[in-house]
Amino acid sequence: MKRHCFALDLKDDPELIREYEAYHQAVWPEILDSIRKSGIQHMEIYRIQNRLFMIMDTAEDFSLSQKAEMDAGNPKVQEWEALMWTYQQALPGAKPGEKWMPMKAIFHWSAE
């Protein structure tokens, strides 16, 4: 299993943040199906203020570029992404069109 971590900001508006969280309490089934089919085995999103942090555990052969291709060809995923972008904003330093930015692991410890 591989772990991927990403960050993204929400627009700093309490009402928009509330709406964004409400959508994530009832994610569309087509989106969950797309996540599952891409090789993502576990996903969590955390928020502090308007900063989001996403953790994805994937199959070893998971490919971000392959998932992007799958998403580009899925109208429901494109609809979801367009809707979510009304609540999201790029992190400082993001390239044009870049949303979730990968985070670099800097520490890991395990008692195992």
N, C-alpha and C positions, 0 to 999 in steps of 0.2 A: 504494500500500500504506500502511496505517496501523499504527502500533505502539501497543499498550496495555500498561501495566505495573501489576501488582497485588502486594499483600503480604498475608500471613496468617501466623498462628502455629500451630505444632503444640503439643500438650500436651508439657510438658518432662519426658518420660519416655523414656529411651534405647530401651527395648523397643518402645514405641509408634512411635517415630521409625523404627526398623528395619523394622517391619511396614509403615508408610506408604510407605517407600522401596521395599520389595519389591512392593507393589501397583503402583507406578509403573514397575517393570521389566517388568510384564506387564499393562498397562492393557487392560481388557475391549474386545474389538473393537467392541461397540455404542457405547462411549464415544468411541472414535476416529472412528467413522462419524459420530456426532453432532457432534463438533468440526469435521470436514471439511465436513459439510452446512451448518453455520452460517456459513461464510465465513472461518473461521480457516485461514490458510495455513501458519503455523508457530507452534509453542508450545514453550517451555522453562520448566522450573521449577528454581530453584536453592535451596539451603538453607545457612544458617549457623546453627549451634546449633539453636534451634527456630523460627527465622524463615524463612519461605518468600518467594520472589520469583518471580513469573511474568511472562514476556514473551510477548505474542501479537502476531503480525503478521497483519493481516487485509486482506480486500478493502476498497476505499474505501467501499463501501456497507454495510459490516458494522454491525449494530445490537446493542448489548448487550441492549436490551429485547426485541428479536425473538429473540435466543438464549435469554433467560430464558423467554419464552413457549414456545419449542420444547422446552426442558428440562422445563418444568412438565408438558407433555403426553407425556413419554417416561418410562414406568415404569422402564426400565433405568437411565436417567440419574438418576432419583430414588433408586433403590436404591443406586447408586454414591455419590451425594451424601450419603445417610444414613450409609453405611459410612465415608466419608472424614471425616464430622463426628465420628466416635468418636475420631479422631486429632487433629483440628483444634480450635483455640480462637480466638475473635475477638480482634482487636487492641484494645489500649486505645483507647477513644473510638469504637468501632464501635457502630452502632445495633443494636437487638435484631434478630436474624436475619441481620445483615450478616456475610458471610464475607470473600471476597477484596475488599480495599479498593483503589480506584484510586490510583495514585501520580502525583504532579505532576512533570513533567519540569522540571528546573531548569538543565540544562546539556546542550548538544549541540555536538559538533565533528566535522568530517569533512574529510579531506584531499582529497576530491573536488571 
